[in-house]
Structures are given as structure tokens and as C-alpha cells.
């Protein structure tokens, strides 16, 4: 095995231009193929179609539905999370989840999509960066309050 590896290295050392060309070609083809990939939330990407988990998931899907929605917020991360945009993103996540503050009108008025979501509650759960960051900040604040209380 070592002799084979040595021969490969010696051959590559004699023809570095060809080696670099081959590496560039493989990298280019890999990049083109990678750009064609699309993410999937399909169950069969995690478990086989003949498994008990797959069958149980299908029963669950028939009873409750399985319509994942992906919302992409594009832009500079710092601009998204360090400005008022975070509040807008959190509001969008709240709208989609059907959670509007009590005693407040839904954004867009009583006939808006947010109001309809609040009435019908068609969404089970929303996981988003706004919710994640807001929850993390709230937890950090509560832990700091505990530590301040202990210090005083």
C-alpha cells in the first residue's frame, strides 16, 4: 500500500500541471452538482419506507397533515438580528403561528391573513430565528436577574 502511495506522489510531482487541472475539474463538477441539490424534509430521507417508524409517521400524517412551510429571510445577518428587523421577523413568526397579543388587533386588520391564522390556528408550531433569539435573550435576562439577586 505504501509503495502504491509513493508511486502516486512521484507521478503527481512529475506532472503538477495535470494534477492541478484534474483537481480543478473535479472541484468544478462538484460545485455544479452541489448547486443542484435541494433540501428535503421528506420522511424517507431519514428512515426506510418499510420501517415501523415510516408507517407510524404516515399514520400521523394522515391524521394531522404534514405541510412544512419554509420561509427564507435573506440578507446580512447582522442587519437582520441587530436592528428592528428582528422585531419584524418575530412578528412574522407570530403571525404565521397564529399567536397575536391579546387585546390587540391583528397586523393588517381583522380580515388580514394574520387575523385568519389567529382565528383558525392552522399551524402547529413555528421554529424561526426570531423566536430562537427572543427565547435565548429572555432566558439570559432571567439568569442575570437570578445572579443579581444572589449577589445583592
C-alpha positions as CSV (number, residue, x, y, z in Angstrom):
1,X,0.0,0.0,0.0
2,X,2.8,2.4,0.9
3,X,4.6,1.7,-2.4
4,X,1.4,2.5,-4.3
5,X,1.1,5.8,-2.5
6,X,4.7,6.6,-3.2
7,X,4.2,6.0,-6.9
8,X,1.2,8.2,-6.9
9,X,3.1,11.0,-5.2
10,X,6.1,10.7,-7.5
11,X,3.8,10.7,-10.6
12,X,2.0,13.8,-9.3
13,X,5.3,15.5,-8.6
14,X,6.4,14.9,-12.2
15,X,3.2,16.4,-13.7
16,X,1.9,19.1,-11.3
17,X,0.0,20.9,-14.1
18,X,-2.0,17.9,-14.9
19,X,-2.7,17.2,-11.2
20,X,-3.9,20.8,-10.7
21,X,-6.1,20.6,-13.8
22,X,-7.7,17.3,-12.6
23,X,-8.3,18.8,-9.1
24,X,-9.8,22.0,-10.7
25,X,-12.0,19.8,-12.9
26,X,-13.3,17.7,-10.1
27,X,-13.9,20.8,-7.9
28,X,-15.8,22.5,-10.7
29,X,-18.0,19.4,-11.4
30,X,-18.6,19.0,-7.7
31,X,-19.6,22.7,-7.4
32,X,-22.1,22.4,-10.3
33,X,-23.6,19.3,-8.8
34,X,-23.8,20.8,-5.3
35,X,-25.7,23.8,-6.6
36,X,-28.4,21.5,-8.0
37,X,-29.1,19.9,-4.5
38,X,-32.3,20.8,-2.8
39,X,-33.1,20.3,0.8
40,X,-35.9,17.8,1.7
41,X,-37.9,17.3,4.8
42,X,-39.3,14.0,3.4
43,X,-39.6,11.2,5.9
44,X,-37.9,8.7,3.6
45,X,-34.7,10.8,3.8
46,X,-34.5,9.7,7.4
47,X,-36.0,6.2,7.6
48,X,-36.7,3.4,5.1
49,X,-40.2,3.1,3.6
50,X,-40.6,-0.4,5.1
51,X,-39.7,0.6,8.7
52,X,-42.1,0.9,11.6
53,X,-41.1,4.5,12.0
54,X,-42.1,5.3,8.5
55,X,-45.5,3.6,8.8
56,X,-46.2,5.4,12.1
57,X,-45.3,8.7,10.5
58,X,-47.6,8.0,7.6
59,X,-50.5,7.4,10.1
60,X,-49.6,10.6,11.9
61,X,-49.5,12.5,8.6
62,X,-53.0,11.1,7.6
63,X,-54.5,12.2,10.9
64,X,-52.8,15.6,11.3
65,X,-51.3,16.6,8.0
66,X,-47.7,17.3,7.0
67,X,-47.3,20.5,5.2
68,X,-44.0,22.1,6.1
69,X,-43.6,25.7,5.1
70,X,-40.1,27.2,4.8
71,X,-39.8,31.0,4.9
72,X,-36.4,32.3,3.9
73,X,-35.3,35.6,5.3
74,X,-32.3,36.7,3.1
75,X,-29.9,39.4,4.0
76,X,-26.9,40.4,6.1
77,X,-27.2,38.5,9.4
78,X,-26.0,41.5,11.5
79,X,-28.6,43.7,9.8
80,X,-31.3,41.1,10.5
81,X,-30.7,40.4,14.1
82,X,-29.1,43.6,15.4
83,X,-31.8,46.0,14.2
84,X,-35.6,46.5,14.2
85,X,-35.7,43.8,11.6
86,X,-35.5,41.2,14.3
87,X,-38.8,42.5,15.7
88,X,-40.3,42.3,12.2
89,X,-39.1,38.8,11.8
90,X,-40.5,37.9,15.3
91,X,-43.8,39.5,14.3
92,X,-43.9,37.5,11.1
93,X,-43.3,34.2,13.0
94,X,-46.0,35.2,15.5
95,X,-48.4,35.9,12.6
96,X,-47.7,32.6,10.9
97,X,-48.2,30.7,14.2
98,X,-51.5,32.5,14.8
99,X,-50.3,34.0,18.1
100,X,-51.3,37.6,18.3
101,X,-51.2,39.6,21.6
102,X,-54.5,39.6,23.4
103,X,-56.5,42.8,23.3
104,X,-54.6,43.9,20.2
105,X,-55.8,43.9,16.6
106,X,-54.0,41.5,14.2
107,X,-51.4,43.1,12.0
108,X,-53.2,44.1,8.8
109,X,-56.6,44.3,10.4
110,X,-59.5,41.9,11.1
111,X,-59.6,40.5,7.5
112,X,-55.8,40.0,7.2
113,X,-54.0,36.7,6.9
114,X,-52.7,37.2,10.4
115,X,-56.2,37.5,11.8
116,X,-57.3,34.4,9.9
117,X,-54.3,32.5,11.3
118,X,-55.2,33.7,14.8
119,X,-58.9,32.5,14.4
120,X,-58.2,29.2,12.7
121,X,-54.9,28.2,14.3
122,X,-53.9,26.1,11.2
123,X,-50.2,26.0,12.2
124,X,-49.0,23.6,14.9
125,X,-45.5,25.2,15.6
126,X,-43.2,27.7,14.1
127,X,-39.4,27.4,14.5
128,X,-37.6,30.5,13.5
129,X,-34.6,32.7,14.2
130,X,-36.6,35.5,15.7
131,X,-38.3,33.1,18.2
132,X,-35.0,31.4,18.9
133,X,-33.1,34.7,19.6
134,X,-36.0,36.1,21.6
135,X,-36.2,33.0,23.8
136,X,-32.5,33.0,24.3
137,X,-32.4,36.7,25.3
138,X,-35.3,36.1,27.7
139,X,-33.5,33.2,29.3
140,X,-30.3,35.1,29.6
141,X,-32.1,38.1,31.2
142,X,-33.8,35.8,33.7
143,X,-30.5,34.1,34.6
144,X,-28.8,37.5,35.0
145,X,-31.7,38.6,37.3
146,X,-31.2,35.5,39.4
147,X,-27.4,36.1,39.7
148,X,-28.0,39.8,40.5
149,X,-30.5,38.8,43.2
150,X,-28.0,36.3,44.7
151,X,-25.3,39.0,44.7
152,X,-27.4,41.6,46.4
